[in-house]
Amino acid sequence: MDSAELKRRMEPTHLSTEEMKDAVVERAQTIENPPEPEPDADPRSNRKYPFNFEFKDGNGKVWKGKFVSEVPDIRTRTMIGSLQAQLANNVPTDALEPGVRRLNLILSHLTFSLVERPKWAEDLGALFDPQLLNAIYEEVAAHEAIFLGFDAAPAAG
């Protein structure tokens, strides 16, 4: 096997996060979702959170658009984990370079948690700047932390 063939086999070009997401979602649709909680005054306290995003990359290009993030339930979190494993070609996470592990985590999480996104963000895996992807993820993660109460002070007692 020559190096070109080895490189072709190692690149997961056959993987499309949207196609994989659809397959995982289809398998999980047989289970009913829990009811939505009552809306709160802080929009980040709601399960769905719309946010306007703006990011200036190293070349000076400004990426902006409206996103809607939805906090994943437990079932969806397992699907996120499945997608993350598929993105790694089922290679054990310890065998992956830390940057690749983080990108797989972010890409799989955003694939499920972003229920609305601008056209430029339809295929997150086709973007080139990991910092752009990370900036979107930080906004989503902050929303989830507030929704789940991780930002609150510990209870006295």
BELRANOR-V227792 format. One record per residue. RES is the residue in three letters. PSI is psi in whole degrees, 0 to 359 (NA if undefined). OMEGA is omega in whole degrees, 0 to 359 (none if undefined). Layout:
# BELRANOR-V227792
res | psi | omega
RES | PSI | OMEGA
RES | PSI | OMEGA
This chain:
# BELRANOR-V227792
res | psi | omega
MET | 127 | 180
ASP | 172 | 185
SER | 327 | 178
ALA | 318 | 179
GLU | 319 | 178
LEU | 315 | 179
LYS | 317 | 180
ARG | 319 | 181
ARG | 332 | 183
MET | 340 | 180
GLU | 123 | 182
PRO | 52 | 182
THR | 341 | 179
HIS | 352 | 182
LEU | 128 | 173
SER | 121 | 184
THR | 325 | 180
GLU | 318 | 178
GLU | 318 | 179
MET | 320 | 179
LYS | 314 | 181
ASP | 319 | 180
ALA | 319 | 180
VAL | 318 | 180
VAL | 317 | 179
GLU | 320 | 179
ARG | 330 | 185
ALA | 354 | 186
GLN | 354 | 180
THR | 349 | 182
ILE | 137 | 183
GLU | 142 | 178
ASN | 149 | 177
PRO | 160 | 179
PRO | 152 | 179
GLU | 141 | 175
PRO | 162 | 179
GLU | 141 | 179
PRO | 151 | 181
ASP | 170 | 181
ALA | 319 | 178
ASP | 120 | 183
PRO | 334 | 179
ARG | 351 | 176
SER | 350 | 178
ASN | 156 | 181
ARG | 320 | 176
LYS | 136 | 184
TYR | 110 | 175
PRO | 140 | 177
PHE | 147 | 175
ASN | 133 | 186
PHE | 141 | 174
GLU | 133 | 182
PHE | 132 | 177
LYS | 119 | 183
ASP | 179 | 183
GLY | 340 | 178
ASN | 2 | 179
GLY | 358 | 179
LYS | 136 | 179
VAL | 125 | 178
TRP | 122 | 180
LYS | 157 | 178
GLY | 172 | 180
LYS | 131 | 177
PHE | 157 | 168
VAL | 122 | 179
SER | 142 | 177
GLU | 126 | 180
VAL | 125 | 182
PRO | 143 | 173
ASP | 178 | 184
ILE | 316 | 180
ARG | 316 | 179
THR | 324 | 177
ARG | 325 | 177
THR | 326 | 177
MET | 325 | 176
ILE | 316 | 178
GLY | 322 | 178
SER | 317 | 179
LEU | 321 | 179
GLN | 317 | 178
ALA | 321 | 179
GLN | 321 | 178
LEU | 330 | 179
ALA | 9 | 184
ASN | 34 | 180
ASN | 24 | 173
VAL | 137 | 179
PRO | 140 | 184
THR | 327 | 179
ASP | 338 | 181
ALA | 350 | 181
LEU | 149 | 174
GLU | 140 | 185
PRO | 323 | 179
GLY | 322 | 178
VAL | 319 | 177
ARG | 314 | 181
ARG | 315 | 179
LEU | 318 | 178
ASN | 319 | 177
LEU | 310 | 183
ILE | 312 | 182
LEU | 315 | 180
SER | 320 | 180
HIS | 312 | 182
LEU | 329 | 179
THR | 322 | 181
PHE | 323 | 188
SER | 337 | 178
LEU | 104 | 183
VAL | 345 | 172
GLU | 141 | 181
ARG | 158 | 178
PRO | 164 | 183
LYS | 320 | 183
TRP | 343 | 182
ALA | 14 | 181
GLU | 319 | 178
ASP | 90 | 184
LEU | 331 | 180
GLY | 346 | 180
ALA | 354 | 177
LEU | 159 | 183
PHE | 335 | 187
ASP | 109 | 178
PRO | 332 | 179
GLN | 326 | 176
LEU | 312 | 179
LEU | 318 | 180
ASN | 322 | 180
ALA | 320 | 177
ILE | 314 | 181
TYR | 320 | 180
GLU | 321 | 178
GLU | 316 | 180
VAL | 316 | 181
ALA | 322 | 178
ALA | 318 | 177
HIS | 313 | 181
GLU | 321 | 180
ALA | 318 | 179
ILE | 315 | 180
PHE | 319 | 183
LEU | 357 | 177
GLY | 16 | 181
PHE | 346 | 180
ASP | 351 | 183
ALA | 153 | 176
ALA | 147 | 179
PRO | 145 | 180
ALA | 140 | 177
ALA | 149 | 177
GLY | NA | none
